Amino acid sequence: MTIFELGLPGVLLLTPDVHADDRGTFHRVVDLAELAGRGLDPAVAQVSVATNRRAGTVRGMHYQVAPHTEAKTLWVTQGSVLDVLVDLRLGEATYGTWISVPLSADAPHALHVPHGIAHGYQTLLDDTSLTYLISTPHDPASGRTLHWQDPTIGIDWPLPVTAISDRDREAPTWPPSS
C-alpha cells in the first residue's frame, strides 16, 4: 500500500497494491496499524454505507463536534464521486481551506479523513455507493453541517445538483458551529 499525504494535515489517500490473476483481483483497502503508526485514529466504531441514485447528488459538508468528533476512512464501491474536505481545526495553517479528491470504484483508493474535517461529496455517476469506517458512534446532538455552497469557502462542485437533503440545503454558512 502506498500512502499519499494530501493538502490538509492527516488527510491521506491510501492506494492499494492490487494483485491480479485469472480469477480477478485482491487488494487491502485499509491498514489500521499503518494509520495508527502515523498518529491517526484508526478506530472503527461503526461501518456505514451510502447509496446514491443520481449523478449530481451532494451530501455534506458533515462533521461532529467534541466530545464526539470522528475520523473516517472511506472508499467508493460503485460509481464515482468528487470528495470534498474542509479543514475546521483552528490551530492548523489550513483552517478554512478545502481540497477535493476524485474517488472511483475503478481505482480502488481509500481516503482517510481525520478529526476536525468537514466532509462531503458529489456523485459523478448514477448508482454510486461508498463504504465508511467511522471512529466514533454517530451522536445526533454532536452532528453539524456546513453549507455546501458557502461563498466564504467557495467549493467548486463539478455538476449541477440533482439531489440534496433539506438538512444540507439549509445548513449554516461560515464560520462553522461548534
N, C-alpha and C positions, 0 to 999 in steps of 0.2 A: 504494500500500500504506500502510495506517495501522498504526502500532506502538503497542501499549499496554503500559506497564510494570505488572506485577502486584505482589503483595505481598512478593516476595523480590527482592533486587537481582539484575539480569541476567536474570530470568525475564520473557520477553516474549511477548505474544500478537500474532501477525502476521496482520492482517486484509487480505486482498487486495481490490483493485478488480476486480470481476467485470464483464467485458464480455459482453453478451448480444445475440444477434440470432436470426434464424430458424434458423440452423444449430445453435445451442446457446450454450455459454459458453466463455470463455477467461479465465484468471487466472494470475498469477505467484504461486507458493506461497511461495518463499523468495528473498530478495535477499541473497546472501552479502556483497556490498560494503557494503550498509547495516548488516549486523551488525558487520562489521569496523570501520565508521565509528563505531560505538557502543562500541568497545573490547572486543568479544566475539570468541570464537573461532568463525570461520565455516568452519574447515577441514572437509573431508569425506574421511575415510579409508575409510569403508565406508557402504553403503546397505543397510539391513535392513528386512524386512517381518515383522510379527507377525500371525497369523491366530488368531481365537478363535471356537470353535464356539457357545458358550453365553453368554447374558446371565448376569451374576453372576461371571464369571471374574475372578480377581485375579492380576495379575502385578506383582511388586515387593515390596519397595522396593529397587531395584538402584542400585549405584554402583561406580565403580572408584577405587582409591587410587593415590597417586603411586608411580611416575612415569607411570602410565597413566590419570590422570583423564581424563574425557571430557565434552565438551559435546554436546548432542543438539538437533536440530530435527526435530520430528515432526508428523504430521497424520493424521487418520482418513480413509481412502479408502472405507470401507464401514462403516455402523453408527454406534455412538456409545459414548463412554466418559466416565467421570469420571476425569480425570487428576489425580494427587496428587504433590506435591513437598515434600520435607523438606530444610531448609537444614542442611547438615553443616559449614559453614565457620565455624571457631572465631572468627575476627575480626569476623564480622557480628553486628549487633544482633539479627538474625532467627534466629540459631543455635538449632536445636532446634524451630523453628516450622514449621508446614505450611500449605499452601494447596491448594485444589483448583480445577480448571478443567474445565467440561464441553466436550467436543470432539465434533463430529459431521461426518459426510460431507455432511450437508445444509447446513452452514455452514462453508465451506472455510477455517477458521482453521488456522494452524500455531502451534506452541508452541516457543519456544527455551528450552532448559534449560542453564544454564551449568555449568562445572566446580564440583564440590563440593555438588551437589544429589542426594539420593536420589530416584529416580523410580519411579512405579508407576501402575497404573490398574485400574479395574474396568469391565468391559464392561456397557453398559446394554441392549444388543440382541444377539440371536443373530447369528452370522456377521459379526463386527466385525473389521476389518483396519486396521492402522496402518503407515505408512512412516516410517522414521527415517533422517536423515543424521547420522552419528556421526563426531566429530572425530579419534578415536584408534582404532586397531585393537583389537579385543577381546583382552584378556590374561587368561586364566582365573585366573592366580595373583593378579591385582590385583582381580578381581571380588569384590564384597561384597554382602550383602543385610541389610537392617534389617527386623526383624519387622513384617509388615503390620498386626498388631493390637497393637503395643507400647502398653501402658497409659500410659507417660510421655508419648508423643506424642498419642495419643487420636484417631487418624484416624476420621472418621465415614463409613464406607462405606455407600452408599445401598441396596444389595441384599444378601440372604443370599448367601454364597459358594457357587457351584456347582462351581467347578473352581479348583485352585491346585496348584502343583508342590510336591513334598516339600521342595525347597530353600527355597521361600518360607515354607511352613508351619512349618519347623523353624529358621528364621533366628533369630539372637540379637537380644535387645532392647537398648534404650538403655543405655549410650552406644554409638555406632557403633564398629565395629572399624576400625583403620587398617592 
